[in-house]
Amino acid sequence: MKFIVSSSVLSSHLQAISRVINSKNALPILDCFLFELKDGVLSVTVSDSETTMRTSLEVIESDVDGRFAIVAKTLLDALKEIPEQPLSFDINISSLEIMVQYQNGKYHLMGQNADEFPTPITLGDNAVHVDMSAQILLDGINRAVFATADDELRPVMNGVYFDITTEDITMVASDGHKLVRCKTLAAKGDERAAFILPKKPAVLLKNLLAREQGNVMIAFDERNAMFVLENYHMVCRLIEGRYPNYNSVIPQNNPYKVTVDRLQLMGALKRVSIFSSQASSLIKLHMEKNLIMVSAQDIDFSTSAEETLACQYAGNTMSIGFNSTFLIDILGNISSEEVVIELADPSRAGVITPMEQEENEELLMLLMPMMLND
């Protein structure tokens, strides 16, 4: 079995899917790429038993069809060092010896039996299908994935919740301290449906979608979801369980609204939070007419800091405590120049929204407050 392929094209496709592979696998075959050549198209598959990803690329030249597995790390490291040129693969299917020839040299490798590779997961007949633009899906995952939890006791919080209606699609993530709700009006389903996408496949998708254009086809049943992109195909196990009612935790009718420059507030938080207690990362926001004071202190080391920023605020004087790391994360995942922070009182969550929403998008972020010492 022989084929010739571009070294840079093969390397970029392998790099993209290699992130699926775990550093420690129970089955040695899961450390491998599965190569399948059929009708001049090379498909490469990887799996960690929960998530399977496949990519396809055209070969320059090939003879007979066939399949074999090859240890991923060895091949990836070897291809990294080869500049763009044709690579010739020559595989002895019976002995699984592989020779890779390039301009001034060759590699000898041993393959593995392709039949040991797990069989691909298929969806049930009752699968729900949704189409959405790659850019909209990327924006939603980008906005939400940072707020997912790592909670063994509540696994439903460890992923991005897709809430699909006949009018819109909402992506939600929360770890109990912060919550992101990103609703897009530019995509919708044919029926009411929902699924929870685990964090790892969400991050894998995020990396792939950045170079994709056009639409992504999503199909899912009770246990698995499938994402079909132009050159990539991913099937993953979903998180089973009921996602909490996220709308019920968002406080309504918040009387106090602060409008502030996002980057200025982020800069102040990063500088002032250096002086906060390492155990709590507590910072205090003190609002009075058109001013916001950001302050922090660490009593154990007798350090403190404060900065004052101009803002638009016409309410009563008010102070509220937040975890500075969480607040910086939230501001870093909003793209507008100014943000609006809506507050009711120091014991209720703060609602943070962009001053100007993106087209066909409604983005809302929420952060639970922390108790102030004074």
N, C-alpha and C positions, 0 to 999 in steps of 0.2 A: 504493500500500500504506500503510495507516494503522493505528496502534494507540495505545492510551492505557495507561500503566503508572504505578504509584506510584514517585515519585522515590527515596524512602529504601529501598524494597525492591530496586529495580534497582541502586542504588548499593552496597548491602551485598553483593549477589550478585556484582557486578562486582569489588569490592574483594577478595573471597574468592578468586576465580579468577585475578585479575591477576598474582598472585605467580608463576604459571607462566612468564610472558613474560620472556625474557632481555633484558638491556640492549642487547646487540648481536646481531642476527639476520642470517643469510646471506640469507634470503628476506624481503622487505619485508612480505609478507602475514602473517608471524608476529608483526608488531607490532600486529595487529588483533584485535578481537573479531569472531567470526562470529555474526551474529544470524539465527535461523531461527524464523519464526512459522508455527505449524501448529495448527489447531483451537483457537484461543484460548490456546495455551500458547507462551510465548517461551523458546527454548533459546539459550543463549549459550555458545560454545566458544572455548577458547584452546589454543595448542599451542607447544611449543618443538622440535618434531619427535621428541623422545624421550618427552615426557609430554604427554598431551592431557587437558584437564578440561572438563566440560560441566556447566552448571547450568540448571535449569528454573524458571520462575515463571509464575504466572497473570497475564494482562493484564486490565485493567478492561473494555476494549472493543477490537474489531479488525474489519477487513473481510477483504481477501483474504490468503491465505497467501503467503509469499515469504521470500527470504534475501538478506542483504547483509553486507559486512564494513565495519568502521569502526575508525579508528586508536584504540587503547586509551587512550593517555595523554591525548589531547585530551578524549575523552568523560569519563574518570574525573575529571580536574581540573575540568571544567565542572559535573559533577553534584555534586561536593563542596560547591559554594557554594550549592546550591539547597535550601531547607528542604522538609520533607515537603509534597508536593502532587502532583496528577496531572500527568504529562508526556505531551504528545501528539507522537508521531513521525509524520511524513509523508514517505514515501520515493518518489521517482520511480525506478522500477526500471530504466528504459532509460538515463537520464542519471546515475543514482546520486547525485543531489542529495538531501540530507537536511535537513529542517527540524524542529527540536525546539522546541515551544512550551510555555511555562510561564506562570504567573500574570501577570507584568508584562513579559514579554519573549520573545525567541526566539533560537535559535542556527541558523546555517547551516553545514553541514558537507558534505564530499564523501566518499562511500562508496567502497568498492573492490569489485571483482568477487568474489563469493563462491566462484565455481568454481575460483579459484586456491588456495583453502585446502586443505591436505593432507587426503586421504581418511582416515577413522578406521581405526585398527588393529583387526582382529578376531582373536579367539583361535582356536586349532585345535580340532578335534573331541575331542582327548584332554585338554582342559583339566580341571584338578582344581578342585572347588568346596568352599569352607569358609565357614561362617557364624560370626561372633563378635560379641559385644556391642560397641557403639561405645566404651563406657567402658573395657572390657578392652583393646581395641586401642590406645586413647589412652594408657592407663597403661603398656603395654608399650613403645610407641614413645617416650613421654616418658622412661622409665627408661633406654632403650638408646641413643637417637640421639646423645647427646653423646659417646659412646665410639667412634663411627665414625672411620675414618682418612681422610686425604687423600693417598693413596699411589698415584702413577702406575704404579709397578712391580708393585704387588699390588692390582689393582682390586677383588678380591673382599672386601677389608677396608673398602671405602668405602661399605658399606651395612649394613642390619639384616638378619640372617639369620633366616628363619622356619623352624623345624624342627617339622614337623607329624607327630604320631603319632595312633594311635587312642585314646590316653588323655589327651593334653595337647598344648599348643602352646607352644614355647619361642622367645623372641626373644633374639637374641644380637648383641652388637656389640663389636668390639675394634680397637684401633689398634696392638697389640703391646706397649703399656705398661700399658694398663688394659683390663679386660674386664667386660662386664655380661651376666649370664644371668638372664632373667626368664621363669620358667615359670608358665603359667596352667593350672589344672586345670578352669577353667570353660568351656573351648573345646577342641574336638578335631576331627580329620579322620576321614574314612571309610577312609583308607589312609595309608601312610607317604609323605610328600612334603616338599619343601623348596624355597625360593627366596630370592634375595638382593635386597632392595628398596633401590635407591640412596638416598643421603641426601636429595637434593632432593625427590623425591616423598614420602619419609617425613616431612619437615618440613612439606610442603604438607598432608598428611593430618592431622598433629598440629594444625595451625591450624583445619582444618575440623571435626575430631572433637569439639573442645571445645564446640561448639554443637549436636551431634547426640545423639539418643536412639535407642533401639531397636537393631536389628542392622545389621551391615555384611556384605554378600555379597562374598566374595573369590573370584576365579577366576584361574587362571594356567596357562600352558603353559611350554615351555622358554625362550621369549624375552620374553613380555609378561605383565603382571598387570593385572587389572581390579578396581577397588574401587567398589561401588555403595552410595551412602548415600541418605538420604531425598531430598535436593534436589541432590545432586552425583554425578557419575560420572567416575571417573579411570581412564585406561589409561596404563601406563608401560612402558618398556623395562626389563627386568631386567638385573642384572649376571650375566654368564655365567661359569662356572668352579666349581671345587670349594672349598667353605668348609673351613678347617682343622678338625680334630677338637678342638673347644673344651673338651670334658670332660677331655682328656688333660693340659691345662696347669694345671688347678685342683689344687693340692696337697691331698692327703687326710691325715687323722690329724695335725692341727696341735696340738701339745701345749700351746701357750701361748695363753690366751684373755683378752683385755682387754675389759671391758664399761664403756663410758663414755657420758656424756651427749653426744648428737650436736651440739647447738647450742653447748655450751660448748667442745667440741673445735674446731668450725669457727671460733668466735670467736678462740680462741687461735692457730690456724693463720694466720688472716688478719692478726692483729697481729704475730706473730713473723716471718711470711714476708717482711714489709717489709724485714727486716734480712738476708735470705738473699742469696746471690750471684745477680745477675740472669741470669747465663749458665746456671746449673743449677737455680735455685729449690729447692735442697736444704734439707730440714729434718730434724732428728733427733728421733726419739721414743725416750725412755729410760724403760723400765718397771721399777719395783720394787714391792714389796708395797703394793697399793692406791694407788699414785701413778704418774702419767705426766708426764714432763717434756718439753715441746716446746721445742726450741732451734734457732737458726740463727745463722750468722755469715757475714760477707763480709770475707775476709782483706784484699782489695785496698783496702777503705775503712775497715778497723779498726772495723767495727760488728758488734754481736751482740745477741741478745735471747733470753730464756727465760721460760717460764711453767710452773707446776706445777698439775696438775689432780688431783682425787680420782677414782679409778676402782675397779673390782673386778678385782684381779689377784693371783694367788697363786703365780705361777711364779718361775723364777730371774730375777735381774737381767739385762736385755737391752736392747740399743740397735739401732735399725734406721733406715735413711735412706729418705726418699720424696721425690718431687717434690711440693712443696706445692700447686701449681696443680691437679694431677691429683687429689690427696687431697681438696681443697676441693670440686672438681667432683663427686666420688663421694659425699661426705657431703651435698651439696646435692641429690642426686637420690634420696635415701632419705627416707622420710617418718616413720619411727618416732622416738620420743623418744630412745631409747638404741640404740647400735650395738655389735656384737661384732666385734672385730678378732682374727682367728685367725692365729697366727704359728708358724713352725717354727724358723727361724734367720735371721740377717740377710741371707742370700744367696737366700732363697726368697720367692716372692710372698706378700703379705699378703691374706687373704680377709676381706672386710667384708660383714657381713649385718645386717639389722635385728633388734633384740632380739625384736620382735613382728612376724611376717609378716602382711601383709594377707590377708584371707580368700581361699582358693583360689589363693594366689600363693606362689611360692618365688623370692625375689630373692637373688642373690649377685653381689657385685662383687669384682674382683681387681685388685691394683696391684703391679706389679713394683718391687722395691726399688732403691735407688741405693747406690753404694759410699760408705761414710763415710770421711772423711779421717783420722780418728784410729784 
